[in-house]
């Protein structure tokens, strides 16, 4: 049986750790999909990547997929649990795209999520709680990620919000917000 889970939260909230716990609890073989691009010149970024690597179970298979996420998801087996960490870095990797190409890629990703045959856990950053970024690329990132997480949230079985180290099942406490009619 397939299951789709979104784990959403701010920086350092515990969202990746919660997603990793869910993957372990699935009892399935885990495929960890890292979406970040390795930047050897960025020492602080490399330290963050290494911290994530050290936490992973040695039995997990890791795929580094900074771009072709939808096509990669199509390779999953029904018996697997895939953990995607994270949608925010995937969005950041695609910021150079024109709006029409971005719409096409997100449509493909949402379709791949809907058709995923096993357990799928998606991690996403919540960036929209702060001030509106003062520069266009920052606004594009925040808006694209916010729209994508809303679309993914509407399509998953369980959306979690992780804040200050606590995971909240939004199905249990939330009321879905319907889009406004145009």
Buried (B, 14 or more C-beta within 10 A) or exposed (E): EEBBBBBBBBEEBBBBBBBBBBBBEBEBBBBBBBBBBEEEEEEEBBEEBEEBEEEBEEEBEBBEBBEEBBEBBEEBEEEBBBBBBBBBBBBBBBEEBEEEEBEEBBEBBBBBBEEBBBBBBBBBBBBBEEEEBEEEEBEBBBBBBBBBBBBBBBBBEBBBBBBEEEBBEBEEEEEEEEEEEE
